[in-house]
Amino acid sequence: MKYLEEYRNPEIAKRILDEIFAVTTKPWVIMEICGGQTHAIMKNGIDQILPKEIELVHGPGCPVCVTPLEKIDRALEIAAQPEVIFTSFGDMLRVPGSKKDLFMAKSQGADVRIVYSPLDAVKIARENPDKKVVFFAVGFETTAPINAMAAFQAKREGLKNFSLLASHVLVPPAMRALLSSPQNRVQGYLAAGHVYTIMGIEEYLPIAAQYQVPIVVTGFEPLDILEGLLCVIKQLENGQAMVENPYSRVARDTGNPAARKLLLSVFEVVDRKWRGIGEIPQSGFGMRQEYAEYDAEKVFAIDEIDVEEPDECISGVILQGLKKPNECPAFGTKCTPQKPLGATMVSSEGACSAYFTYARTRR
């Protein structure tokens, strides 16, 4: 626990908080991009102890939450086929499609398995040559390299019964889309440290310059978040708009060139639809043509499935920082973790789940 306790030290937290109060003179709206940061903020009560001028809003930084409804339905269509072993991380199994989720599909006889790495799915394909094994590849730039490695490994071994249902999304285009919206309220960003660890500084610099917003790379412990907020607020108060990286113990400005090289050998940048938000140009990773035989949408010819989002779920406006989860009429009544209307209530990184878990009411 030594290295965790260092970043949860209450005396250091108080010193940073005192400085936040000292430098804050105006109201500011700051968005944390990552759902993991949202849960850390709620769990540690950071939103409750900040100056009243500081409002935190929650961004589209939960890859499970922004996976579009038709992608879930495509997963269900594939999983229902008798020759298929459908594999996924556990957090995708309760995300509702238009009629059911993967847990329900499993209860109805589909061979749906939880794995802890896409390489586990490659192993299952190796051990079951008479089955078609599909891995649900969901995530931001952070998980894209290991998913790319799974496809790379399957191709190197000549496995013909493995494929990825790819639903990767990219953070910088989403930041641009929010900042370009006429409804935008965001004045500064806490950027996701794990994405920066892979991609580095390059894509953030033009965003900060064009939209004049501070972008501060932040970790997931209480002191990381408080320090990130302090950096953002100082920039806003001083009229600055820079990319800062106080999370340098993990994230370097160069990112991880080897990981980027691998993922870009398997994936290419494509337009991607985001659940509740709509299509954002050049905001996702899709399989390259060289890996078409490992693209589940092509293998199973299910890329034409298209469905509408339910009107009752307002996760789209929540993910854009326009409303808080507890401003949704269905929050905690018609929509609960046991019976969710949308992914933001069931994902371990979802904003609605965070509000429900930590009993947040509107400030």
N, C-alpha and C positions, 0 to 999 in steps of 0.2 A: 504493500500500500504506500510505500515511501514516496514514489513519484506521483501518485494521485494526490496524496495529502498536501504536497507542496503547492499544488494548483487549486487547493480548496481551503487555504489558510485564511481564517476569518479576520485576523489582524491586517493582513495585506489587502484583503477585500475591502475592509473599512477605509484604508488609506486611499485606495483607488476611487472608492465611492465618494469620499470627501472631496477629492480632486474633481470628480465629475460635477458635483454640486457647485464647486467653486468656479468652474469655467462656463457653466450653463447660464446663459442670459436670455435665450430666445427659445420658442417652441421648435422642435425638430422631429421629423418622422424618419425613422431608421428601420430598414428591413434586414432581417437576418435571412439569408438565402436558404440555408440548410435546415431541413426538418429535425436533424439531430440537435442543432443549436436551439431550435424552438423548444424541444423537450427539456434541454438543459436549463434554459431560461425559466420555464414553468416550474420544473422540479425544484430549482434552487431559489425561487421567488424573486429573481432579478427584476422582473417586470414590476414588482410591487414596491421596490425600494429606490427606484430611480426618481430624479426630480420630476415634478408633475408636467414640466414642459417637454419631456422626452416621451414620445410614443413609439413603441415597437410594433411593427406589423410583420406578418409572416409570409414569406415568399414561396414560390413554386419549387422548393428545394427538396421535395420528397419524391423520388422517382416512381415509387409505387403509386402515389397519389395522382401523378400526372399521366400515368399509362392510360391511353384512351380506351373508352368502353369497347370499341370494336376489336381492339387488340385482345382484351379479355375474352370476348366472344370467339375470336379466332383460336385462342388457346383452348377454349372449351370444345370447339369443333374438332381440333386435332386430338385432344385427349380422349374424346368419345370413340375414336376409331380402334377396333379390336387389336390391331397389330402394334399399337403404340404404347410405349412407356413414356409418360410425360413427367419431366422433372423440373423442380423449381425450388427457389428458396422459400421458406415457410411463410414469409410475409405476404406472398402473392395469393395464397390459397383462399383467403377469406375476402379478397377484393371482389365486390359484386360486379357481375356482367349484367346484361340486360334482363336475364331471367334467373340466373343462378351463379354460384361461384365454383371454384375448383374442388373445394371440400365436398360440396354436394355432388359434383361429378364423380368424385372418388367413392362416395357412399352409394352411388348408383352403378358402380362396377368398373369405372375407368381406373386404369393403372397409373395413378398419380403418386409420385414419390417426392418427399422432401430431401434435398441434398444440401451439403454445406460448401460445395465448390462445384463449378461447372466441370472440373476435371473428374469429379465423382460420376457425373453423367457420362463422360467419355468412357470411364471404366465400366459402367453398366452396359454401354453399347458394345464394348469389347467382349463382355461376358454373355451377351444376349444377341448373337448374330442374326437370329430369326425375328427380332423385333426392331421397330424403328424407334429410336430414342431421341427425344426432343428436350432441349433445355430452354427454359423461359429466361432469356437474357435481358434483364431489366436493370437500369441504373444510369448514373451520370458517368462522366469521364473516369471516375474513380474505379468502377468495376469493369469498364470496357476492356482494359488490357488482359485481365484473367479470362474474360469471355472470348477475347480474340485468341488467347493461348489455347483454349479448348478446341476451337475450330482449326487452328494451326496444327495441333497435335493429332486431331482426327484425320486431317488431310495427309500428314506425314506418315501416319500408320496405314493409310488407305482404307479407313473405316467408311463404309458407304451407308451405314444405318444410323448416322448421327447428324443432327441439325440443330440450329439455333433459331428460336422465334425471337428476333431482335427487336427491342424497344428502347434503345438507348437515346437519351436526350442530353443536350449540351447547355451549360449554364450561361455563358456570355450572350448567346442570341436571346435567351429569355430575359436577361437583364435589359438588353436593348429594347425588346418588345414592350416591357413594362414602362421604361423611361420614355418611350415614344408615344405612349397612350395619352390622349387628352385628359383622361381621368387619373393620371399618375399622381401619387402623393409622396413617393419615395424621394428623400433628399440625400440619403447616404446608405451605403451597403456594408454589412458584415459578410464578407465572402467566405465560402466554404474552404477550410484549410485542406481537406483531403483532395478536392478537385485541383487546387493550386499545386499540391504535391506532385500531381501527374503533369499538368498542363503548363505550370509556370506563369510568368507575369505578362507575356506578350499580348494576349487577347484582352486583358483588362485595361491596359494603358490607353488605347483609343476611346474606350467607353468613358473613363474618367474625364478625359480631355473634351470629348464631344458634348457630353451631357453635364459637365461641371458637377460631378458627384464624387465625394470621397468613397474609395473602396478599400476596406481594411480586411486583410486576411486574418481569419480568426479560428481558433481551435474550439474545443467542446467542453472544457472545464470552466467552472465559475470565474476563475481569475483570467482565463483566456478571453471570455466574453466581456467581462468588465473592462479589461485593457483595450479590447477592440472598440467598445463603445466610447471610451475616453478618447481614443485616437480619432474616431469619426467626429465626435462633438468638437474637439479642438480644431479640426480642419473646417468644419462648418462655421464655427464662431469666427475663425480667421479668414474666411472667404477663400479657402484652398480646396483643391480637388485633385488629390493624388492617390496613387496606389501605395499602401503601406503594408508591410509584412512583419508584424510583431510575433508571428507564429514561426519564426525562423528555426526554432529547434527541430521542426519537422519539415516545413515547407520551404523549398529554395526557389529563388526567382527563375532558375533554369528548368524547374520541374524535373521530370524523369524522361530524358530523351530516349532511352532504350524502350521504355513502356510505350511512348508515343509512336515510335517506329513500328513496333509490333502491331498495335491496334490499327494504325493506318495502312498496314499491309493486308488486313482482313476487312476492315470497315472503310466506308467512305461517307462523307458528310452529305446528308439528304434533308429535304423538308420533313418536318415531323408534326403530327397533330398532338396537342397536349390536352389531357382531359379537363373539361370545363373552361378552357381558354381558346382552343382552336388551333389552326395550323400556324406554326412559326417557321418562316423560311430558314433553311440551312441550320436547323436546330437539333438534328439527330444523327446517329450513326446507323447506316444500313449496310448489308453485306455487299462487298465488291463482286463484280461479275466473276472473277476468278474463284470465288467461293459460293457460286450460285447453287451448287449441289449440296451445300450445307445451310442453305437458307430455307427454313421450314415453310415460309409462305409460298415459296416456289415449289418445294417438294410436294406440298399438299394442296397447292392451287386454291388457297383460301384468302387471297388478298382482296377479294371483292366484297367481303362482309363489311357492312357499314350500318351503324345504328345511331340513334339520337340520344343525347344525354337527357336524364329525367329533369323536368322543370323544378321539381321540389328541392333538389340538391343545389345549394349555392356555393359549392366548393370552388368554382371558378373565380368568383369575386373574392373569396377568402384567400386563394392562392395568389391573387394580384394585390393583396394588401388593402383592398377596398372595404372589407368588412372583417370583423372578428367572428370566430366560430359561434360564440354565444349570442350573436345577433341574428343567427339563423332561426326562423320560427320552429324548425324541426329539431333543433339541437337538444339532446337529452330526453326527447319525447318520442317522436316518430323515428329519430335517428340516434342509435346507441351503438356501442361496440358489438353488442349481441345481434342487433338488427340494423346494420348500417345502410344509409342511402348512398354513400359514396366512400371512396378509398381514404379520404382524409380522416374518417372516423375509425378505421380498422388498422391502418398502417402504424407501425411502431415509431414512425417519424411524422405522422400526420398531425396537423395543427388542431383539428377537432378532437382527435384522440388525446392530445396534450391538455386541452382545456377540460375535457371530461375527466381525465385521470387525476388532474391536480385541482379540480373544483374551482376553476376560474370564473369569476363574474366580472361584468364590465366595470372598469375603473371609473 
